[in-house]
Amino acid sequence: MSKQDLREAAAPPGPVRWTVRSWIALLVFSGVILLDGLENSMIAVAIPEIQREFGMDASTAQWLTGGYFLTFGGFLLLGGRSADLFGRRRTLVVAMAVFAALSLVGAVVDDGALVIASRFLKGLAAAFTAPAAMSLLTTTFPEGPQRNRAFGIFNVFEASGYSSGLLVGGLIAAVSWRATFVLPIPLAVLIAIGAVLVVPKDPPRRERVRLDPGGTLTLVGGTMLLVFTVVSIPEAGWSSLPTLAGFAAAAALLAAFVGVERVVKAPLIRLGLLRDRSLLAANLSIALLYGAAMGFQFLLTQYLQTLNGWEPWQFALVLLPAGLMVVVIGPRLGAMMDRFGVTTVAMVGLVSFVPCYLLMLRIGEDPDLWTVLMPVSLLWGVGFALTFASLMVAGTSGVPDEEQGVAAGLLNSSLQIGGAFGLAIVTATIAPATDLETYRPGVWVILGIAVLAIAAQAVRRAAPGGIFNR
């Protein structure tokens, strides 16, 4: 099967048309982000049941999410580079098979420590599947109208996975938390089979793969330590010795990584890639965007479920309009980016978050569903529908095919680390969240992060060419 079956030349100004194989391939790539959304949202509502069965305290149970996040965020760049070096299809299929096997392990073990261990390892597997799938998308669909349309649909699956995971997870966790581990297995198997059937085999490399052990150790060590430090902030505190030491050690390891990459013959990541202003702005904006979003989601959860006693499925229904906006706008987003430009669409989406978060300042002791929560959800959905995919396009445009895995890993790393920072900042701001007034400072922090994301895009054209010259 040749790549021509999947990669069709764009033919503007006419409509973008794809073959059946192209659609199936896009479904395979999008299924990965759908699975990631399901995985994170279903475990969130299953944690109380897991705690009760194994007698875990809160500090131990938080590693059910924190462990996945730690290995996922820490290995994303390595996962992206591995896809570039060893083959994107091969990386996706193998890592997805490992993910399915680990899901089965987590569902059947009778020890809480093993359940947590399976989450750590699943995060590691996902760190290879996510950039592999995204770089397959960018190398399958040519830059321009085809890629714009593909990312719009990709975004639909991302939103659908998370929102549906909250609903489905809330329902099946009431029966058994183990079902939340079983449900991803058939989806993971279908993705792996689909990749084998419709994605062309990886082309043979003409040159021998050169490894960069020094760069690998310093990058993985630095990013994992950074993620671990940020995840631990709500418990350890911003000014504690472990937090300060963690940041200092992470900075030292990442500085060592830059030093290694400058001199090694076959660098893990070509630092000159970061000269691209659009790529830098896209990564910074998506980090800030997701930081505000994760902080907002946490604040809304605390407000509705902790303060007002709502059930998880009720919280999921509040976010349903946001998911519907992504579903409605996503398939049309490619045409919007073609007509108005990627930067304009991204800016409109980022600006949409401002009235959304301002409206949250009107929350009262009793949730106002129709004049506050529903409009907030709709605006949140519009912002995500316009911004997420357009920033992904901006962060991969102009990048050579052989570095698309790195670009995808970088975007996903920015998103995850930004989300962790935003969540940590908002958590520290609203703690202990015992009454309504403790939430308002958190809303202002979220709004400030959203404004910084707008500023990152606004100054892009005036920014210097880059921070690395290699």
N, C-alpha and C positions, 0 to 999 in steps of 0.2 A: 504494500500500500504506500503510495507516494504522498509527499507533503502537499502536492497539488490538489489532492482530494480535500484537504482541509484549508489550505491557504489560497484564497481567491483574490485576484487583483481588485482593489477598490476602483469603482467607476463613477466618481462624482461627475456631474451633479445628479445622476440618477440614484435611485434607492439602493441600499446595500442588500444584496441577496446572497444567501448561504445555501449550501447543499445540506442534505439530511445529516451527512457525516459531520459537517461543521457544527450543526446544532447539538448533536450528540456529544461531540468533543467539548463544547461549551458547557453542557450539562455536567460532564465529568469534572471539569475544572471548578465550576460553581458548586458542585456537590461537596468539595473539600471545605469551602468557607461555610456552607450550610452545616456541615458536620461539626465544625469548630464552634459555631454559634450554639448548636444544640448541646454540645458537650459542656460548655461553660454555664449555660442557663439551667440545664436540668440538674446539675450537681448542686447548684445554689439552693434549690428548693428541697433537695434530698438530704442535705447535711443534718438537719435536726433528727431525722430518723436514724441515720448512721451513728450519730452521737448517742442516742438512746440504746441502740443495740450493743455497742461496744463500750459504753460508759466513758466516752471521751469528754474531756473538758473543752472549753471554747478555744483555748490556745493551741490544743492539739488538732481539733477539728478544722481550724482555719487553713491547715496545710493541705486539706482536700482541694482547695482552690489555689492556695499559695504555692504548693508544690508543682502543680501543673503550670502555673504562671512562671515560676522560677526557671524550669528547664525549657519551656517554650520560648520565653524571652531571651534566655541566655544562649541558646543554640541557633536562633533564627539566621544570623549572618553566616554561620558555618553551614547550616542547611541550604541556604541559597547558593553559596559557593560550591558546595558538593553537587548540587543539581547542575551547575555550569560545567563542572569538571568530569563528573562520572555519568552524566545523562539524566535529563529531566524526567523522562518516562520511567526509567529504571528506579530513580530515587523515589518517585511518587508511588509506584507499585509496591516496592519493598517496604517503605515506611508505612503505607496504608495497611499492608498485611500485618505488620508488627502492631499497629494501633488496634486492629480488630482482635488480635490475640490477647493483648493486654486488657482490653475491655472484658473479654471472657474471664480472664484471671481475676479482675476486680469484682466480677459478679459472683464468683463461686467461693472465694477464700473466706475463712471464718476468723480472721485476725485483723483487727483494726489497723495495725501497723502495715500489713500487707496491702490493705485497701489503699492506704496513703501512698505506699511505694508504687502501686500500679498507676496512680495519678501522676507521680513524678515521671515515670517512664513514658506514659502517654503524652505528656507535654513534650518530652524529648522527640518522640515520633512525629508529633504535630509540627515541630520546628523544621522538619524536613518536608512534610507534605505541603504546608502552606506556601513557601516560596517556590517549590517545584511546580505546583498548580498555577500560581500566578505568572511565573515565567513561561510556562507552556502557553498560557493565554496570550501573553504579549508577543511570543514568537510565532504563534499560529495565526493570529489576526494582525495584519499589517497596521502600522501606525497611521492614524487618520480616522475616517468614518467607521471602518470596521472595528478597530480597537475601541473607539469611543462607545459604539453600540454594545460591544461585548462587555465592557466594564459596567455599563448601565445595568445590564442583566445580572452580571456578577454581584452587583450591589443589592439587587432584589433578594438574592439567595442569602446574602449576609444578614440582612434585616429579618428575613423570614425565619432563618435558623434560630436566632436569639429569641424573638417574640414567641414563636411556636414552642420553643423549648421550655419557656416559662409555663405556658398553658399545659403542654403535654407532661412535663416533669411534675407539675403540681398534682395532676390527676394520677399518674402511675406511681408516684412516690407514696401516695396515700395507701396503695396496695402493697408495694414493696420497693425499697430503695434500690434493690438489686436490678429491677427492671430498667432503671435509668442507665445502668452499665450495659445491659443487654441490647437496648434499642439501637445504639449506634453500630452494632456489629453488622447487621445486614446491609446498612448503607455503606459502610467502609468496604465490604466485600464487593458490592455493586460498583463502587468507584474504581477499585483495583481491576475488576474484570473489564469495565468500560475502557479504562486506559489501555489495557492490553489489546483490546479489539479495534479501537478507533484511532488511537494516537500512534503516529508513525514511530518506528523504532529509532532509537538514538543513533545519529550518524557516528561512524567510527572516528576517533580522534587521530589526526595525522601526527601529532606530537605526543611524546610520552608525558603522562601526568606528573608534574613536579609538586611534591608536597611541601608545606610550609609549617613544620611543627612548632617553631617559635611563635609565629603569628597566630596559629591555632590556639596554643595554650594561653597566650596573653589575652587574646580576644575573648575566648570562652570564659576564662577566669575573671576578666574585668567585667564583662556584661552580666555574668551570673552573680557576681558579688554586688554589682550596682542594683540589680533587680532584687536580690535578697535584702539589701539594706533598705530599699524603698518599701518593700512589702512589710518589713519589720517595724517601720516607723510608728504606726498606730500603737503598738505595744511598748516599744523601747523609748519613744520620744525623739523629737528633732535634735535636741541638744545633748543627748546622752552620749557617753563615751563609745558604745558600740556603733551608734549611727555615724558619728564623726570619723571614727576609725575606718568604718566600712566605706564611706565616701572617699577617704584619703587613699585607701588601698586600691579601690576600684579605679580611681584616677591615675594612680601610679602604674597599674597594669595596662590600662588603655594607652597611656603615654608610651609605655614600653612597646606596645603593639605598633604604634605609629613609627617608633624608631626602627623596629624590625622590618616593617613594610618598606621603609625608605631604602634599605640596603640589600634586602634579599633578592635573589635573581628571579624567583617566581612567587610574587606576593600573593597572599590569600585574597587581598582586596587591593586593586589599583587605586591609590589615594587620589590620583588625578581625576577620578570619577566625581569627586566632590567639588570640582571647579564649577559644575553646572549650577547656575543660580536657581533655575527652575526646580531642579532636584532638591537643593538645600531648602528652598522655601516650602516645597511640598512636604518634606519630612518634618520641618519645624511646625508647619500649620497642622499637619495630621496628628502630631504629638500633642499639641495644645488642644485641638478639637476633641480628641479622645480623652484627654485629661479632664476637660470640662464635662464631657458626657458621662464618664465613669463617676465623677463626683456628684453630678446631678442625679444619676440613677441611684446611687447610695443614699443621697439625701431624701429623694422621693420615697425610697423603700422604707427608710426610718420614719418618715413622716406618716405614711399610710399604714404600715404594718406594725411598727413599734409604738408610735404615739396613738394611733387610732384603731389598732387591732384588726386591720384588714387581712384577708387571706391572700396567699401568693397568687392565686388565680384571679382575684379581684385586681391586684396590682398589675397583672399581665393584661387585663382588659383595658386598663387606663392607657397602656402603651400601644394597644392594638391600632388606634388611629395613626400613630406614627409609622407602624409597619405597613399599613395600607397606603400611606402617602408614598413610601418607597416603592411599593409594588406598582402604583399608578404611574409615578414619574420615571422610574428606572428604565423601562423599555423605550421611553421617549428621550432619555438623557443624551444618547448619542447624537440625535438630530439637533438638540439644543447646543451641544458643544461644537458641532459643525457650523452652526449658524452664528453663534455669539462668541465663540472662543472658549477654551478651557478655563483660562484665568477669570473671565467674567462670570461664568457659571459658578466657579468655586467661590468667588467673592460674594455673589448673591446668596449662596448657601450659608457662608459664614456669617453674613449680616443677619440672616434669618434667626440665628440663635439669640441675638440680642433681645428682641421683644419677647422671645420665649422665656428667657431667664428673668427679664424684668417682670413679666406677668407672675412668676413664681413668688415674687415679693408680696402678692396679695393673698397668700395662703392664710387661712384662719384656723381656729381651734377645730372646727368641723370641715372636712374636705368639701370644697365647692366643685362639684363634678362638671357642671355645664358652662360656667363662666370663667373658670380657672384651669382645671385639669385637662378638659378636652381641647381648648385652644392651645394650651402648652404642648400637649401631645402632637397636635397637628403641625405646629410650627417646628417642633423637634424633628418630626418626620420630613418636613420640607427641607430643613437644613441638612439632614443626613443624606436625603435623596440627591441633592444637588452637589454636596461637598465631597462625600467619601469617594465616589468613583472618579470625579474630576481631579482630585488630588492624586489618586492612583495613576491616572493618565499622565498628569504632569510629572510625577516622580519616575516614570519609566520612558517618557518620550525622549528620543535622541540618544538613548543608551544602546550600544551595540548588542546584537543578539547574544554574543558570548558572555555578556555581563548582566543579562536580564535577571538571572537568579540572584546575584548580589544586590541589584536594585530592588528586587522584590523583598529580599531579606532585610534590607535597610529600612524600607517603608514599614514592614511589619514590626521590626524592632522599635522604630520610632513610635509607632502606635501603641505598642505594649508598654514601653517604658513611660511614655507620656501618660497613659492611662493609670499606671501605678503611682506616678507623682501626683496627678490630679486627685486620685482617691485618697492618698495619704494626707494631702493638704486639707481637703474638705473634712476628712475624718477628724483631724486634729482641731479644725476650726469649730465644728459643731459639738464635739465631745463635751459633756456626757449626753447631750441631746435628750434632756429630761422634760423640756417644755417647748412651746412654739417659738419663743424668742431665741432659743439657742440655734434655730435653723436659719434665721435671716442672715447672719454673718456668712454662713456657708454659701447662700445664694449670691451674695456680693462677690465672694471669691470666685465662684463659677463664672459669673459675668465678667470679671476681670480677666480670667484665662481666655474666655471667648473673644474678648477685645484684642488680646495679644495675638491670637490666631489671625484675626483680620489684619493687624499691623504687619505680620510676617509676610502676607501676600501683598500688602500695599507698598512695602519698601523693596519688593523683589527686584524691580527694574533698576533701582538706584543702588542696589547692593554691589559690593566688589565681586570680582569674578570667582573667587573661591578661597578656601583657606589652605589648600595644598597645591603645590605647583608641579608635583611629579605627574 
